[in-house]
Amino acid sequence: MREVSADWVLPVDGPPIEHGRVRWSDGGELVEIGPGRAERHYEQAVIVPGLINAHSHLEYSMYAGFGDGQSFGPWIATHVERKGRLDDAGMLALARRGVVDSLSSGITTTADYSFSGAAATAAAELGLRAIVYLEVFGREAAAAERQFTVKRAGLAESELVTIGVSPHAPYTCSVDVYRWCLSLGIPVGTHLAESSNENDWLVHGSGPLQAIAPLLVPPSGRRAVGTLEPVLGPDLLCAHCVELDDGEIALLAERDVPVAHCPRSNALLGCGVAPLTALCEAGVRVGLGTDSPASAPSFDMFEEMRAALYAARARERRPEALTATGALRLATADAARALRIDDRVGTLTPGKRADLAVVSLAGSSYHPVEDPAAAVVFGGSPERVLETIVDGQPRYEARNKDKWQEVHSTASAARRAMLSPQP
């Protein structure tokens, strides 16, 4: 039996526990959550369920700043060109850096949209729980099948890593490609209604996405949600969902379509603010995602929780639109529900897997603690993560963070290759 304790434990599915302890079996199953003190005790700290990133791109860990300030279409073109400068080793180096950055942010599970498949290898090596959706593109299902087969070869599934597929977006994949992906019976995720540029292309064949027209499918004549209406359902995870009208929100709710909400990415790309409150009030399953440093500064889930809270309150013009407790749920229990893994992770509940993070509040303006959820959401940061445990195993410890020096240096070399002048 293994255990850890802290000044506070936040099970998320129950009230906060002061002077709490979490115990789990040698096999990684949570056994007891309640008052108590373990030999391994963290003063001035909070234990939370491992954070769940409902949308990431681990392979883009070092893409920060590329195309900043460009509109959506040219921004995509910039990233396609930079990505083309990497070899397989470079992709893997970046994916490893993404995994380390995730673990150091208290993330224990990620839903990753992977261009090359390197994310699956990196997650397996370093112990991050992951659903890795291999990206496919194009008009023909046969072409998508060929892409998936090549990327899937050599990738192993495990207790921690599950392989899925990602038809990239309704402007890069036909509905036939979506149907083929959904026929596989594996997790499926896509980008949907991320930008008004998407609707400009799909409805009129115009707008900034014309800059990458050769990479796109023909306009459907319908908005993004309408384009995918034939395939929308509970098995299709949809990232972003910024450009929605009331009827589209109702359709997502009626079809039980899960949504990954990425407020920092949407803001920094100038895409807008997703209607989080309306989605949640309609009953849509919504989890929080960081996207990647290609469009957001980091895999920092604490900053993402704050961004979600700021954006929701600003959009609705009322402070109760999203509470700190609600923001923490978006990054734990709600994200697990959106990914349909809430039977295993998302809360500190006996019988679930021992995925948890320890967050220091020492020196924080939120310590001594009045509301532990507010202390974590407003006062937390990767620099305050003391330990991240996945499946009962310590995967990140702040005191040993120097062990990741090689991961950082090889990722920096890959970024340097993307910055090198081309002949």
Protein Blocks (a to p, Z undefined) as FASTA:
>chain_A
ZZdddfbdcehlaccdehiaddddfkopafbdcedddfbdcehiacddddddfbdcfklm
mmghihphiafklmmmmmmmmmmmpcfklmmmmmmmmmmmmmmnopabdcdddfklmmmm
mmmmnopacddddddedjblklmmmmmmmmmgopacdfklccddddfbfklccfklmmmm
mmnopacdddehkbfklmmmmmnopajklmmmmmpccdehiafklmmmmmgcfklccehj
lmccfklmmmmmmnopacdddfklmmmnonapcdfklmmmnopacdddekiaklpgbfcf
klmmmmmmmmmmmmnopaklpcfklmmmmmmmmmmmmnopmmmgopacehiacddddddf
ehiakbccfblmlmmmmmgcfklpmbdceehiafbdfklmmmmmmmmmmmmmmmmmmmpc
cZZ
